[in-house]
């Protein structure tokens, strides 16, 4: 049985048992969406957000588009991981003014590493690139140099170093919603200078798995397990109605994470409900965070739905890994 081999016990992980008769390894919370589009005073939508255990509860960094549809990131707190209080004002970063000047910021991830909470997001700097910052208390935030030149999105850190190097996945892109996208891996000694770039994986062939045949991108912080790094990722299918975003999972080698062990053929979650199929961008399930408890093997995945609200889904790590291996198309 696959086990989580890195991470603290999380007995208060949000959880709901699998509905009777459901045979999928991932299932939705029946009170979704957990965060509505007007969760702050000025928000048009709240989605694609990241949460971590913090104190006796949880903290998060949330994508909130305001009513001028300006994209920014906001801090929030919760006792139970379901009911959230999100700031009405965006995060203010300390740092070099050239870097901290704000154009847009969206789709954050949060990674606990070396006693700090590192935040990555899509940062506007003459086009989209990967912004990196950190906090120790979710009150004071520090911004570092952008990881790459434009154009790039979906920057996701690993929760430990390998051979003293930080590890990051990203998806090179261009200025718009591109009909292409592969996942790449990079290393850095200091979170500023990135190199040793390696291809991880690209879209599938249509004949093998159509839901991920257009483009893919890394999702939540990878989970270290006895079978490899468990990476949830989104995949995109281009249809006559536009782009459909679903998510699946892959296993990556623990010491050489650019090497893919297996990846799902079928999706884990696909837009089906009203809140996933209807919104500012219909037909989207976009995972950005995953809480996990090593004691029980439970995982709770936070995902943006229809670029409008936040949904929550549950599963067991061993069942998901078994599904990845049995349906592997790599």
GIDA-V279141 format. One record per backbone hydrogen bond with DSSP energy under -0.5 kcal/mol. CO is the residue of the C=O (numbers start at 0). NH is the residue of the N-H. E is the energy in kcal/mol with one decimal. If there is no record, write none. Layout:
# GIDA-V279141
co,nh,e
CO,NH,E
CO,NH,E
This chain:
# GIDA-V279141
co,nh,e
2,225,-2.5
9,12,-1.7
18,21,-2.1
24,315,-0.6
26,313,-3.1
28,31,-1.6
34,309,-2.0
35,38,-1.0
39,42,-0.8
41,66,-1.1
44,64,-1.8
46,62,-0.9
47,107,-0.6
49,60,-2.6
51,58,-2.4
53,56,-2.3
56,53,-2.2
57,77,-2.3
58,51,-2.7
59,75,-2.1
60,49,-2.7
61,63,-0.7
61,73,-2.3
62,46,-1.9
63,65,-0.5
63,71,-0.9
64,43,-3.7
64,44,-1.5
65,68,-2.2
69,65,-1.9
70,104,-1.5
71,63,-2.2
72,90,-2.5
73,61,-3.5
74,86,-2.8
75,59,-2.3
76,84,-2.4
77,57,-2.7
81,83,-0.6
82,78,-0.5
83,85,-0.5
84,76,-2.1
90,92,-0.5
91,140,-0.6
93,142,-3.2
95,98,-1.2
95,99,-2.6
96,100,-1.3
103,123,-2.8
105,121,-3.0
108,119,-2.2
110,112,-0.6
110,117,-3.2
112,115,-1.9
115,112,-2.7
115,117,-0.7
116,134,-1.7
117,110,-2.9
118,132,-2.4
119,108,-2.3
120,122,-0.7
120,130,-2.8
121,105,-1.8
122,124,-0.8
122,128,-2.0
126,124,-3.0
127,150,-0.8
127,151,-2.1
128,122,-3.1
128,130,-0.7
129,146,-2.7
130,120,-1.6
131,143,-3.1
132,118,-2.8
133,141,-2.8
134,116,-2.8
139,135,-0.5
140,93,-2.9
141,133,-2.5
150,172,-1.6
152,170,-2.6
153,155,-0.5
155,168,-2.7
161,164,-1.8
164,161,-1.8
165,187,-1.8
166,157,-2.0
167,185,-2.5
168,155,-2.6
169,183,-2.7
170,152,-1.2
175,177,-1.6
180,215,-1.7
182,199,-2.6
182,200,-1.2
183,169,-2.1
184,197,-2.8
185,167,-2.4
186,194,-2.8
187,165,-3.2
191,193,-0.6
192,188,-0.6
194,186,-3.0
197,184,-3.3
200,182,-2.9
204,207,-1.2
204,208,-2.2
208,211,-1.2
209,212,-1.6
211,203,-1.9
214,235,-2.3
216,233,-2.3
221,223,-0.5
222,224,-0.6
222,229,-3.2
223,4,-2.2
223,5,-0.9
224,227,-1.1
227,224,-1.4
228,230,-0.7
228,251,-2.2
229,222,-2.3
229,231,-0.6
230,249,-2.2
231,218,-2.1
232,247,-2.4
233,216,-1.8
234,245,-2.4
235,213,-2.5
235,214,-0.8
236,238,-0.7
236,243,-2.4
238,241,-1.5
241,238,-3.1
243,236,-2.1
243,245,-0.5
244,284,-1.3
245,234,-2.4
246,267,-2.9
246,268,-1.8
247,232,-1.9
248,263,-2.3
249,230,-2.9
250,260,-3.1
250,261,-1.2
251,228,-2.7
255,252,-0.5
255,258,-2.4
257,259,-0.6
258,252,-2.5
261,250,-2.8
262,328,-1.4
268,246,-2.5
272,275,-0.7
272,276,-1.9
273,277,-1.8
275,282,-0.7
275,283,-1.9
282,244,-2.4
283,305,-1.7
284,286,-0.5
285,303,-3.0
288,301,-2.6
290,299,-2.6
291,293,-0.5
292,296,-2.5
292,297,-0.6
296,316,-3.3
297,292,-2.2
298,314,-1.6
299,290,-2.4
299,301,-0.5
300,312,-2.3
301,287,-2.3
301,288,-1.4
302,310,-3.3
303,285,-2.3
303,305,-0.5
304,307,-1.9
304,308,-1.8
305,279,-0.5
305,280,-1.9
307,45,-2.2
308,304,-2.9
309,32,-0.6
309,33,-1.7
309,34,-1.3
310,302,-2.4
311,28,-2.6
312,300,-2.9
313,26,-2.2
314,298,-2.4
315,319,-2.4
316,320,-2.6
317,321,-2.1
318,322,-2.1
319,323,-2.5
320,324,-2.4
321,325,-2.3
322,326,-2.0
324,327,-0.7
326,264,-0.5
